[in-house]
Amino acid sequence: MSRPFHTYEEQLEKLKSRRLIIDNDEEVIKILKRKNYYDIINGYKDYFIDIPATTASGDDVYKEGTNFKDIDLLYEFDAEIRSIILKNILKLENIIKTKISYVFSKEKTQEFNYLNINNYDETKKENATRVIAEISNVIRNCMSQNYTGGRQISHYLDIHRNLPLWVLAKQLTFGNISYFYSSIEESLQKEICEEIAIEYKKEYDKTIIVDEKNMEKILRFINSIRNICAHNERLYNITVRINRDRIHRITHPHIDFTFRSKLFDVLIILKLFITRKEFQILAKEISNEIKKLGLNYSTKVFGDILNQTGIPIKWKRIIGDLLEWEEIDSKEENEKIEKFIYIKHGDEIDSLATISKIEEIYLKQEKDLTLKIAYGMKLIGYVFKLNMKKVTIENKKITEEDKDYIEILYEEKEVDKFEEENNFKGEIIKILNKKWNRSEISYFL
């Protein structure tokens, strides 16, 4: 039975009748005119529904105190996350298309090599037949439609009487290229994966092994995420399933984290492909959206929603890489042990990952102690900035306290003391030695 049409005003009254708080009728109608009732309400209401009350009434009833703004905020969070993820998946897509086109064309040198079934894995003839049919359809569509990509294909065919894969690849969908990868010879898959591992080594100075079969599952998973993003479907709490079955388990070759087919797995996979700088930007953008969400929801709601994304509370430490660090001083007084540690320059994610490793190392010593860790040191003009974390290990339990330190350096000689390693380590020890007390150190933030 089809649902009857409702005016915006009727939609508004419907929401009110379901115990949803509306602060401003005109503002909500304005939102419904732009975002579509079905998308915003049906897409993001689930968490806010009072299930027992809904079951009893036979119609949706919202949890006591739920405001329309709560649903709209989740809608906006998801839209921003989706946008961030999609632009980075497009980078991954271009990378994998480039590598597949290069490796395949280098090995299979004849014209229209992708239309020859003998150029595919002998054990995957059925898949190869499907790939060839899909590519043929793409070429036909390009030839018959008057758009930029189609005109470029037609022009290339007219001039060169050939259409190399590296020219055609731009017109192929992610799904096309994913199936193409799955159908080519294993030796070519291995070469592509080795190239990805080499580039990761250059970016992160970390040797990894990228398995060619695992890559098939990675591309299939990312293709599903790309489609969700491209069609503006709900992403934040997704668990990807293919043909009603959860996607086969992926092994992350570069990060020790169990695959759960969630949003956080997408972040991990993106790190395998994009540059270190691009990943730092991605992580910062995701972090900003999470912070905004935390500022607008109660602790419980925020925690519940974050759990649905699969993003752990210490997610930055999981996806970061270890930086160089050293114990620069220690002291023992009245059976209390303090260690002073300096982490060399790196971004926030890598610094936090390094702190986790430091905690793990000192926890194994089975002694109660305090670690005072300095990281993220920056000297910008005459402004000295330092992040600090005090880690207390007591009865094998860890507690943390954070502070930022800023000092304005008024004279050139004050700047000089932070420019030589031996000097600035001494200055850091002095700062870490000070009591963590706002009244005694006015430039703690």
Buried (B, 14 or more C-beta within 10 A) or exposed (E): EEEEEEEBEEBBBBBBEBBBBBEEEEEBBEBBEEBEBEBBBEBBBBBBBBEEBBEEEEEBBBBEEBBBBBBBBBBBBBBBBBBBBBEBBBBBBEBBBEBBBBBBBEBBEEEBBBBEEEBBBEEBEEBBEEBBEBBEEBBEBBEEEEEEBBEBBBEBBEEEEEBBBBBBBEBBBBBBBBBBBBBBBEEBBBBBBBBBBEBBEEBBEEEBEBBBEBBBBBBBBBBBBBEBBBEBEBBBBBEBEBEEEEBBEBEBBBBEBEBBBBBBBBBBBBBBBBBBEBBBBBBEBBBEBBEBBBEBBEEEBBEEBBEBBBBBEEBBBBBBBBBEBEEBBEEEEEEEBBBBBBBBEBBBBBBBBBBBBBBEEBBEEEEBBBBBBBBBBEBEEEEBBBBBBBBEBEEEEBEEEEBEBEBEBEEEEBBEEBEEEEEBBEBBBEBBEEEBEEEEBEEBE
